[in-house]
Amino acid sequence: MKLLSGNEAVAQGAWEAGATVGVAYPGTPSTETMEAFARKEGVYAEWCVNEKVTVEVGLGASAAGARVLATMKHVGVNVAADPLFTAAYTGVGGGMVVLAADDPGMYSSQNEQDSHFYAAAAHLPMMDPADSAEALAFARDAFALSERFDVPFMLRSTVRVSHTKTPVEEGGRAAYEPAPYESRPQKWVMMPAFAKPRRTVQLARDAELAAWAEECPYNVVERRGSAVGVVCAGAAYQHVAEALPDASIMKLGVTWPLPAARLRAFADEVDALYVVEEASDYLAQAVRACGVEVSAFPAPLPREGELSPGLVRAAFGLPEPPHAAPRADVPARPPALCPGCPHRLVFKELTRVRAIVTGDIGCYTLGALPPLAAMDTCVDMGASVSMAHGFELALAGAEHRPVVAVIGDSTFAHSGLSSLISTVYNRGGGTVCVLDNRTTAMTGRQGNPFNGVTLQDRPSRELDLEAVVRAVGVEDVSVVDPYDMGAVRAAIKAAVASPELTVLIFRAPCVLLERTRKPVYSAGPRCTGCGVCATLGCPAIARDPEAGLASIDPALCIGCGQCAQYCRFDAIAQD
């Protein structure tokens, strides 16, 4: 018996099934899955530039006969949707399993979405583990099922399943020998003449999957009282089981397709049937579509965020168990860029020129928060460059504030490059700031094409970011030291004044990569309490509550010197 997180359990299950290829783009809460798989013996694993490429690489390996694990977070499924939908036509060679890790509550995401809808729309079977033991078992079994039904299988996780450690029984690695590859264009070349017959295959497979869902062991009924029956799946099951110990529960391990006959039989056994799910109505709609009457809650479940046993009890009109009230004197802990973050001065200087800043997905999104408050938009990966072009189009011919796109190096590789190509092609202007901190920082410092670090530390190529930008047609490209206030200020001032498209590459490693500490800074007697240093938003800088003067925490300061450059009174110096 061993404690594994759901992510680690999926990786273990894939390894036990004989999977040899793992592909992913990092994204919380899925990231650790591929990192764990990469440490297994006899496997190849890589970070791809985005989720679309992830599925395509995985599908190619599957077509050649390998068993493949592909992982991503829920918004990554949006990016991967194009090949996923067609993979339901082509089917597989070796078994292929795609993990979609959803994030109800949006702890690390820009939206809440339910990947069940993708499975249903794409006709891809989906399995919902409720703990690490099921995550391992479902992942292990899904590869053979993928080959049996000739279709990729999806696993859906949520943050609670992905990151909670529960007991599992690990097993040995299965022997898997892929069949020799044979060319089959009618199966793999999806032009209309071949895709039409594959659509017929897909619909016939749907009927076979529906019959399998009725008999598979992953859908479990726990019979207790007959007054209340609850249908649920995944992490929601844990909350229901704790909140309603007297209710009968139908825990769905397979959520597409649903076992319609078993659902109707379960409904006949209880006086009232309810569906409990997080931040979605997929399951309730799907159960109703099976001909089952779903009862309304006495008090509605919240339509957003994660569930808890207390919220489930409240929906059924039951009192919450007694618990201690939260303390009211706990100080707020708003997220902030790390002390010494190389992005900080860029945002500070963008506020000085009153730029309209179109932002992107990464830890630098924190530049939107006070006191920097230097970001106007953030929608999805790569959107900063595209939206900046849109701003320029809408504001053309009028006096307007400078428009600046801000994007990280990994996100630029993910989808920013194609946005930049489109802007260049359409002769757009404006400024693009690439914050090149030499890593994919927000998800745990993974590699990317512009730092050349691979998941398994294999020899690689570090792409030349400046050369790539110039190759697509940008002539005005500069590399700037983001710790040099004067250089940052001069570069931004020149870029926003130029009528040409300008790309500024602010290059310095993430402070969590090197973790070097220089002599710390402190505020001396010359401090006037002007507060300018506090506008940098560095967690190490505070204001003495009695004297109103600057105070620098030596335990947090890493000696970067950013604050000293902004002090006009030379009151901040290294100790």
DRENKOLTOR-468639 format. One line per field, with one value per residue (C-alpha): x, y, z. Coordinates in pm, 1 decimal, decimal comma. Example, Ala and Ser with C-alpha at 12.3 -4.5 7.8 and 13.67 -1.06 7.14 Angstrom:
east <- (1230,0:1367,0) $
north <- (-450,0:-106,0) $
up <- (780,0:714,0) $
//
This chain:
east <- (0,0:130,4:3,4:-11,2:-177,5:-430,2:-176,3:90,1:-164,6:-256,3:112,9:152,6:-152,4:-21,4:316,6:155,9:-42,6:278,6:254,7:589,5:518,5:401,4:322,2:190,6:185,2:214,8:-93,5:-225,8:-376,7:-239,1:133,8:271,1:119,8:371,4:654,6:579,3:548,2:881,8:1057,1:933,9:1163,5:1140,9:936,1:981,7:815,6:821,5:675,0:517,2:474,8:96,5:-190,1:-283,8:67,7:49,6:-248,6:-105,2:230,1:43,6:-185,7:112,0:278,6:-48,4:-89,2:257,4:151,1:269,7:51,4:38,1:-53,1:-137,9:-209,6:-338,6:-560,4:-917,3:-839,2:-576,0:-856,4:-984,8:-651,9:-646,1:-1007,0:-924,2:-725,1:-933,4:-1258,7:-1102,9:-922,3:-1270,3:-1299,5:-953,8:-941,1:-608,8:-329,8:-188,2:-414,0:-427,9:-546,6:-599,4:-612,3:-820,1:-771,1:-1054,2:-1028,4:-1363,7:-1305,7:-1049,9:-755,4:-510,0:-724,5:-901,5:-1233,8:-1438,5:-1537,3:-1648,8:-1455,5:-1750,6:-1904,1:-1599,1:-1620,1:-1988,7:-1943,4:-1642,0:-1787,8:-1491,5:-1553,6:-1474,3:-1391,3:-1409,0:-1192,1:-1301,5:-966,1:-610,9:-692,3:-951,9:-719,0:-460,1:-709,9:-897,0:-576,7:-434,1:-750,8:-821,6:-539,6:-679,6:-1028,0:-896,8:-767,2:-1082,9:-1308,3:-1054,4:-1086,9:-892,0:-1023,6:-1045,4:-984,2:-1133,9:-979,6:-1034,7:-797,9:-907,9:-846,0:-528,8:-362,4:-503,2:-299,3:-493,6:-383,2:-319,0:-192,8:81,3:126,6:381,9:426,2:229,2:404,7:281,7:410,5:281,2:171,4:388,8:272,0:74,6:-34,3:-413,7:-509,5:-882,1:-843,3:-595,0:-637,6:-942,9:-1042,2:-1416,3:-1408,0:-1250,9:-1401,7:-1760,0:-1715,4:-1531,1:-1830,8:-2037,1:-1776,5:-1795,7:-2173,5:-2160,8:-1890,9:-2116,2:-2373,3:-2104,6:-1975,0:-2325,8:-2372,1:-2033,8:-2122,9:-2419,7:-2200,1:-1862,6:-1749,9:-1665,2:-2027,6:-2106,7:-2432,6:-2408,6:-2749,8:-2852,6:-3189,3:-3461,2:-3573,2:-3288,7:-3072,4:-2780,2:-2599,0:-2248,7:-1896,8:-1536,6:-1454,6:-1823,4:-1873,0:-1645,8:-1851,0:-2182,1:-2067,6:-1963,1:-2261,4:-2538,2:-2448,2:-2803,9:-2848,5:-2806,2:-2542,2:-2476,8:-2113,4:-2041,9:-1691,7:-1788,3:-1958,2:-1980,3:-2167,5:-2396,0:-2548,8:-2907,1:-3075,8:-2884,6:-2968,9:-3338,8:-3320,9:-3149,7:-3411,3:-3684,7:-3527,2:-3546,5:-3822,4:-3632,7:-3320,9:-3075,5:-2764,9:-2471,2:-2191,1:-1950,5:-1992,9:-2180,5:-2510,1:-2364,0:-2449,7:-2800,0:-2878,8:-2733,5:-2926,6:-3251,5:-3173,7:-3171,4:-3537,5:-3474,0:-3661,3:-3416,9:-3552,5:-3490,1:-3286,1:-3461,5:-3192,0:-2992,9:-2636,1:-2393,0:-2342,4:-1977,9:-1673,2:-1590,4:-1832,9:-1787,7:-1985,4:-2133,9:-2258,8:-2411,4:-2591,2:-2714,7:-2861,4:-3063,2:-3181,0:-2966,2:-2767,9:-2393,1:-2199,3:-2064,9:-1726,7:-1507,8:-1567,0:-1276,0:-1058,8:-1128,0:-778,3:-588,8:-409,9:-485,6:-229,4:-287,1:-73,9:224,5:527,5:818,9:1080,5:1335,4:1105,6:1252,8:905,8:845,7:1028,6:872,7:524,1:630,8:763,0:455,1:245,5:470,5:386,0:16,3:17,1:-286,9:-140,1:-286,1:-166,0:-132,5:-134,9:156,0:278,1:325,7:-54,5:-5,6:106,9:-264,2:-294,5:-229,2:-1,3:136,0:-212,9:-46,5:-257,5:-585,2:-673,3:-592,2:-801,1:-604,4:-263,7:-129,1:-415,8:-193,0:-39,8:-364,7:-565,0:-299,6:-340,5:-717,0:-674,0:-452,7:-713,5:-997,3:-795,5:-632,6:-650,4:-720,9:-498,9:-464,2:-248,1:28,8:-76,7:165,7:134,0:307,4:376,7:614,6:866,0:679,3:343,8:506,7:613,4:267,8:61,1:209,3:427,2:130,5:-35,9:278,5:298,0:-59,9:19,8:329,4:138,3:-128,0:131,9:31,4:213,0:246,9:485,7:528,0:718,8:840,4:922,4:1186,7:1254,1:1409,2:1138,0:768,3:749,8:386,6:340,8:664,2:959,8:929,1:1131,5:1025,7:1177,0:1337,7:1540,2:1610,1:1539,4:1356,0:1141,4:1387,9:1700,8:1778,4:2009,8:1806,4:1814,9:1760,0:1574,4:1705,5:1412,9:1549,5:1625,4:1278,7:1113,6:1328,0:1261,4:887,9:949,7:992,9:1285,8:1292,9:1398,2:1592,2:1709,5:1691,1:1810,2:1489,6:1683,8:1821,8:1557,6:1720,4:1746,0:1387,2:1257,7:1450,7:1350,5:979,2:982,8:1143,4:918,2:587,2:702,4:783,0:522,5:671,5:601,0:861,6:949,5:1134,5:1279,4:1332,9:1566,0:1663,9:1610,7:1324,6:1452,5:1334,7:1573,5:1899,3:1790,6:2100,1:2093,3:2301,1:2351,8:2008,0:1886,5:1750,4:1600,4:1822,0:1767,7:1734,7:1396,4:1124,4:829,6:737,1:618,1:754,8:938,2:612,5:452,4:674,7:462,5:761,4:657,6:980,1:886,7:649,1:579,5:660,0:316,1:441,6:694,2:541,2:884,3:993,7:1083,5:1251,5:1222,0:1572,1:1421,8:1243,0:1485,2:1715,3:1928,7:1803,9:1828,9:1512,0:1379,9:1708,6:1689,9:1356,7:1460,0:1539,1:1676,8:1937,1:1776,2:1788,2:2126,2:2279,0:2376,8) $
north <- (0,0:343,8:701,1:858,7:1171,1:1122,8:1257,2:1013,3:731,9:802,9:790,6:461,9:312,6:409,7:255,9:-64,5:-86,4:-81,8:274,1:380,9:733,1:1030,7:1372,0:1683,9:2057,8:2157,2:2306,1:2295,5:2066,3:1811,9:1891,7:1637,2:1349,2:1364,9:1452,7:1133,0:928,3:1062,7:911,2:560,6:299,1:227,1:529,6:834,6:1159,6:1512,9:1859,1:1966,7:2330,0:2315,4:2073,1:2043,5:1925,6:1700,3:1507,5:1496,2:1356,9:1108,4:1005,8:949,2:728,3:542,0:491,3:335,6:93,5:246,1:287,3:661,6:884,7:1249,2:1497,3:1854,9:2082,4:2164,1:2477,1:2274,0:2051,3:2357,4:2380,8:2005,2:1982,2:1982,7:1656,7:1505,3:1525,2:1363,8:1100,8:970,7:894,5:752,0:550,5:426,3:179,2:129,8:238,9:613,5:778,7:1155,0:1308,2:1627,0:1785,4:2027,7:2312,5:2387,7:2690,2:2830,7:2799,7:2821,5:2891,6:3165,7:2982,7:2693,0:2438,3:2078,0:1845,8:1603,1:1816,3:1757,6:1382,4:1379,2:1611,4:1422,3:1073,8:986,7:759,6:930,0:783,9:975,7:843,2:947,9:882,2:771,0:399,3:449,3:684,3:407,2:134,1:339,8:460,1:108,2:-46,1:233,4:134,2:-210,1:-60,5:197,4:-82,8:-291,2:-10,5:152,5:500,2:723,7:709,0:1025,5:1042,8:1338,8:1457,6:1763,7:1946,6:1742,7:1408,7:1528,3:1664,4:1458,8:1155,6:839,7:474,0:262,1:-87,6:-66,4:-350,1:-470,7:-360,6:-549,6:-691,2:-510,5:-587,1:-348,2:-495,9:-409,3:-91,4:-135,5:148,7:196,1:524,8:446,0:458,9:741,0:979,4:1184,8:1332,5:1317,6:992,5:810,6:1014,3:930,9:554,9:627,8:828,1:512,9:323,8:589,1:563,6:184,2:213,9:446,9:168,8:-79,9:163,1:219,8:-155,4:-180,7:104,6:-99,1:-387,6:-231,5:-250,7:119,0:223,0:127,0:141,2:178,2:90,6:240,8:405,0:419,3:775,4:952,9:841,0:1045,3:1014,5:1160,5:1107,2:1191,0:1412,0:1495,8:1137,6:1196,3:1497,0:1315,7:1007,7:1222,0:1457,4:1199,6:876,2:740,9:806,6:546,4:649,6:559,9:646,9:675,1:573,4:610,3:940,4:911,0:717,8:680,7:344,6:447,9:122,9:103,2:465,5:397,9:89,0:288,3:562,0:300,9:192,5:535,9:781,5:1082,2:1094,7:1385,0:1462,0:1625,5:1778,5:2072,3:2394,6:2222,0:2070,7:1813,1:1513,6:1630,2:1692,2:1357,6:1166,9:1336,0:1240,6:877,3:914,0:960,1:1221,5:1436,2:1599,9:1963,7:2037,2:2202,0:2470,1:2495,0:2373,6:2654,8:2692,4:2781,9:2656,8:2337,1:2146,9:2051,5:1821,5:2130,9:2267,3:1930,8:1914,2:2269,0:2182,0:1907,6:2142,8:1972,7:2160,2:2181,7:1985,1:2209,7:2356,8:2637,4:2975,4:3106,0:3363,0:3720,1:3850,0:3648,4:3893,3:3882,7:3705,7:3834,0:3667,4:3867,0:3838,3:3687,9:3913,5:3983,6:3876,9:4004,0:4103,0:4369,1:4665,5:4601,2:4643,5:4945,8:5118,2:5028,7:5214,4:5518,4:5540,9:5472,0:5174,7:4966,8:4627,5:4313,8:4032,0:3656,8:3337,0:3299,0:3412,0:3758,3:3784,4:3897,3:4228,5:4306,3:4332,3:4641,0:4813,7:4750,8:4734,8:4723,3:4481,9:4546,7:4208,6:3839,3:3580,1:3276,8:3152,8:3375,8:3625,0:3913,2:3958,8:3904,3:4136,4:4407,6:4398,3:4424,1:4729,0:4891,9:4831,4:4978,0:5283,4:5355,1:5717,2:5847,5:5969,7:5682,1:5541,1:5307,3:4943,3:4683,3:4304,2:4114,8:3742,2:3485,7:3274,0:2943,8:3099,6:3262,8:2916,7:2774,8:3009,8:3359,1:3297,2:3230,1:3548,4:3747,3:3603,1:3714,8:4066,4:4087,0:3952,5:4220,6:4495,6:4563,3:4795,8:4827,3:4674,9:4314,9:4247,2:3888,9:3823,8:3556,0:3414,8:3098,0:2862,1:2779,2:2929,1:2924,5:2548,1:2453,8:2559,8:2316,1:2336,2:2495,8:2542,9:2874,4:2738,6:2400,8:2200,3:1871,6:1674,2:1386,3:1602,6:1468,6:1663,9:1936,0:2257,5:2595,1:2801,0:3150,5:3372,4:3686,1:3502,1:3343,9:3684,4:3838,3:3541,8:3609,8:3967,9:4183,8:4417,9:4607,4:4348,0:4425,4:4224,1:4418,2:4348,4:4364,8:4447,4:4769,2:5036,3:5283,2:5029,3:4912,4:5270,0:5370,7:5058,7:5094,8:5468,7:5415,6:5123,8:5295,6:5601,6:5394,0:5347,7:5006,0:4675,1:4637,7:4328,4:4376,2:4061,6:4110,7:3826,5:3716,5:3381,2:3324,8:3382,5:3033,1:2880,8:3004,7:3088,4:3301,5:3559,3:3873,4:4103,0:4228,4:4587,2:4801,9:5148,6:5394,7:5722,5:5916,0:5753,5:6019,2:5778,8:5879,2:5524,4:5494,7:5172,6:5019,2:5076,2:4797,9:4545,0:4351,3:4125,7:4216,9:4587,4:4716,6:5041,4:5080,1:5125,7:5378,3:5590,2:5549,6:5476,8:5195,1:4863,7:4577,5:4223,2:4067,7:3718,0:3791,9:4029,9:3857,6:4161,3:4233,0:4610,3:4701,5:4916,3:5103,9:5219,6:5391,0:5567,0:5929,7:5993,9:5714,3:5582,7:5215,5:5045,8:4702,2:4605,7) $
up <- (0,0:-93,7:-83,3:-429,5:-561,4:-837,2:-1085,8:-970,4:-977,9:-1341,4:-1431,1:-1241,8:-1412,6:-1755,4:-1676,5:-1549,2:-1874,4:-2076,8:-2207,8:-2348,9:-2479,0:-2269,9:-2415,1:-2244,2:-2208,2:-1839,9:-1679,3:-1324,3:-1201,8:-1453,2:-1456,6:-1210,2:-1407,1:-1689,0:-1452,7:-1259,5:-1578,9:-1705,0:-1403,6:-1486,1:-1635,3:-2006,1:-2113,1:-2331,8:-2219,1:-2351,5:-2310,1:-2637,4:-2735,5:-2687,2:-2635,3:-3002,4:-3079,6:-2773,7:-2910,7:-3262,1:-3144,0:-2926,0:-3209,4:-3437,0:-3177,8:-3128,5:-3504,3:-3505,7:-3231,9:-2903,1:-2598,1:-2528,4:-2233,7:-2313,3:-2034,1:-2012,3:-1806,8:-1906,0:-2108,9:-2290,0:-2415,9:-2602,7:-2783,6:-2848,2:-2967,0:-3338,2:-3343,4:-3061,5:-3255,8:-3561,1:-3351,0:-3267,9:-3640,7:-3703,1:-3384,5:-3250,7:-3313,0:-2966,6:-2681,6:-2621,0:-2298,6:-2265,3:-1916,9:-1888,1:-1544,9:-1467,1:-1216,4:-1048,6:-831,2:-1076,9:-839,7:-1131,2:-1436,0:-1625,9:-1641,9:-1513,3:-1771,7:-1769,8:-2000,6:-2000,2:-2272,9:-2495,0:-2445,7:-2538,9:-2837,4:-2971,2:-2899,8:-2678,7:-2377,8:-2048,4:-1707,8:-1375,6:-1090,6:-742,1:-570,2:-643,2:-638,3:-909,6:-1098,2:-1115,6:-1205,4:-1463,5:-1630,0:-1639,9:-1783,3:-2030,4:-2266,3:-2338,6:-2364,9:-2609,9:-2830,1:-2785,9:-2903,7:-3137,4:-2985,8:-2747,3:-2390,4:-2181,3:-1806,7:-1625,7:-1304,0:-1087,4:-857,2:-552,9:-720,7:-893,4:-581,2:-292,8:-185,5:-104,9:-68,3:-375,9:-445,8:-707,0:-952,5:-1203,3:-1562,2:-1822,7:-2125,1:-2435,5:-2782,7:-3050,7:-3379,0:-3681,2:-3851,9:-4171,3:-4398,4:-4379,4:-4547,8:-4523,1:-4143,5:-4105,0:-4400,3:-4308,7:-4640,6:-4713,7:-4910,8:-4615,2:-4331,5:-4430,7:-4375,8:-4051,6:-3933,2:-3976,8:-3775,4:-3504,8:-3470,8:-3452,4:-3185,7:-2983,6:-2957,3:-2849,1:-2587,3:-2453,4:-2411,4:-2237,7:-1998,4:-1874,3:-1762,3:-1678,6:-1314,2:-1284,7:-1230,1:-870,5:-673,2:-295,4:-154,5:178,1:234,7:-29,0:41,4:-138,0:-429,5:-557,6:-889,8:-887,4:-1019,4:-937,9:-641,2:-589,7:-471,1:-171,0:-61,6:-108,7:82,6:379,9:372,1:318,4:500,1:468,4:94,9:-176,8:-427,0:-786,9:-843,3:-1213,9:-1313,3:-1679,6:-1755,5:-2133,1:-2246,6:-1946,1:-1849,4:-1922,7:-1818,5:-1490,9:-1414,2:-1469,8:-1249,1:-974,1:-998,9:-953,6:-623,6:-455,5:-379,7:-515,1:-730,6:-728,2:-931,3:-752,2:-959,3:-945,3:-1144,1:-1426,5:-1533,4:-1771,6:-1558,6:-1469,7:-1837,6:-1939,4:-1670,6:-1775,4:-2136,3:-2020,9:-1924,3:-1552,3:-1351,4:-1154,2:-839,0:-752,5:-441,3:-147,8:-174,8:-500,5:-520,2:-599,8:-974,1:-937,8:-754,3:-572,5:-356,1:6,8:236,2:399,7:68,0:-20,3:314,5:271,8:-68,9:97,6:374,1:637,9:903,2:877,1:1137,6:1414,3:1342,0:1465,7:1308,6:1099,0:1268,3:1168,5:1242,0:980,9:749,4:379,1:161,0:-192,4:-461,1:-579,5:-802,9:-609,8:-449,2:-719,9:-1006,6:-1335,8:-1460,2:-1194,9:-1350,6:-1690,8:-1545,4:-1341,3:-1651,3:-1855,1:-1599,6:-1641,1:-2012,3:-1937,9:-2174,4:-2256,6:-2167,9:-2322,6:-2101,7:-2124,5:-1920,5:-1681,0:-1342,1:-1494,6:-1500,9:-1139,9:-1289,1:-1313,9:-934,0:-720,2:-666,5:-1017,7:-1174,7:-1515,8:-1719,5:-1900,2:-2054,0:-2013,8:-2197,6:-2312,1:-2421,1:-2697,4:-2683,0:-2574,7:-2920,7:-3109,7:-2885,3:-2906,3:-3283,9:-3237,4:-3012,8:-3274,8:-3543,5:-3336,4:-3226,7:-3565,0:-3669,6:-3320,0:-3041,4:-2798,3:-2526,4:-2643,6:-2686,0:-2550,3:-2547,4:-2265,0:-2304,1:-2153,3:-2340,2:-2298,3:-2386,9:-2689,2:-2807,6:-2722,5:-2938,9:-2932,1:-3235,1:-3463,2:-3331,4:-3406,2:-3758,2:-3818,5:-3696,2:-3916,2:-4216,4:-4171,9:-4121,4:-3763,8:-3527,1:-3153,7:-2903,4:-2790,2:-2468,3:-2434,3:-2068,8:-2117,3:-1770,5:-1917,5:-1798,1:-1775,2:-1429,4:-1322,3:-1350,9:-1176,7:-1393,7:-1682,7:-2000,9:-2327,9:-2674,9:-2583,2:-2293,4:-2453,2:-2137,3:-2202,3:-1962,5:-1931,3:-1969,0:-2313,9:-2547,7:-2713,5:-2913,9:-2751,2:-3008,7:-3072,3:-2974,4:-3139,1:-3462,7:-3469,7:-3424,6:-3697,4:-3926,4:-3926,6:-4037,9:-3726,4:-3791,8:-3463,0:-3202,3:-2884,3:-2584,7:-2258,3:-1903,7:-1696,5:-1377,2:-1528,0:-1471,1:-1708,8:-1989,1:-1939,2:-1936,5:-2247,2:-2442,9:-2365,5:-2433,9:-2774,9:-2864,7:-2791,7:-2988,2:-3297,9:-3571,3:-3649,5:-3477,4:-3205,1:-3002,1:-2673,5:-2515,8:-2142,3:-2053,1:-1704,0:-1531,7:-1288,9:-935,7:-842,9:-1099,1:-953,8:-596,6:-545,0:-266,7:-274,5:25,2:123,2:111,4:390,5:416,7:603,7:783,7:458,3:392,7:365,2:359,4:4,2:-67,3:-421,7:-340,2:-215,4:-557,5:-693,1:-507,0:-375,2:-84,5:96,4:117,6:381,0:559,8:926,4:1085,5:1342,8:1155,3:808,4:663,0:433,1:589,5:404,2:537,1:525,1:522,6:193,0:20,7:-228,8:-305,2:-657,6:-612,3:-799,3:-515,6:-478,0:-839,0:-772,6:-450,1:-537,4:-190,4:-194,6:122,4:17,1:14,0:56,9:407,9) $
//
